[in-house]
Amino acid sequence: MTIDFGLVLPAGPPKNALDRWRDDLDAVLPVVASRFRSLWMTDHFFWDDAPTFEAWTVLAYAAARWPQFELGPIVLGQ
């Protein structure tokens, strides 16, 4: 039996640095690609005033940037 694992993407950029979020994932995802089959994104809206990514936008971006992964939302519009 094979068990597939997925990785939950960060819900927002670290300290408001969108470029760092993308660069960190560009560095990490090739390393973990052999261990994780999918990427997941939450769509919670309760992070106060902290910047939060919208799940469908991130998943569309991730599909184009990292096509080797399956993608999906964990929660939508909560």
C-alpha positions, 0 to 999 in steps of 0.5 A: 500500500502506498500513502500519499502526503500533501503539503499545506501552503502558507496562508499569507506572506511572511512579514508582508513579503510576497516575493519571499513567499514565492522564493521560499516555495521555489527553494523548498518545493523541488526538495520535497517534490519526491515526498509530497504529491499534493499542495493544499491551500486554506481559504480562511478569512479570520486573520484580522488585518494580516495579509491573507492569500485567497485560495483559488488565486494561489492554487491557479498560480501554483498550478502554472508554477509547479505543475508536478503537484496535485492541488486542492483547497482545504477550506473555501470561503470560511 
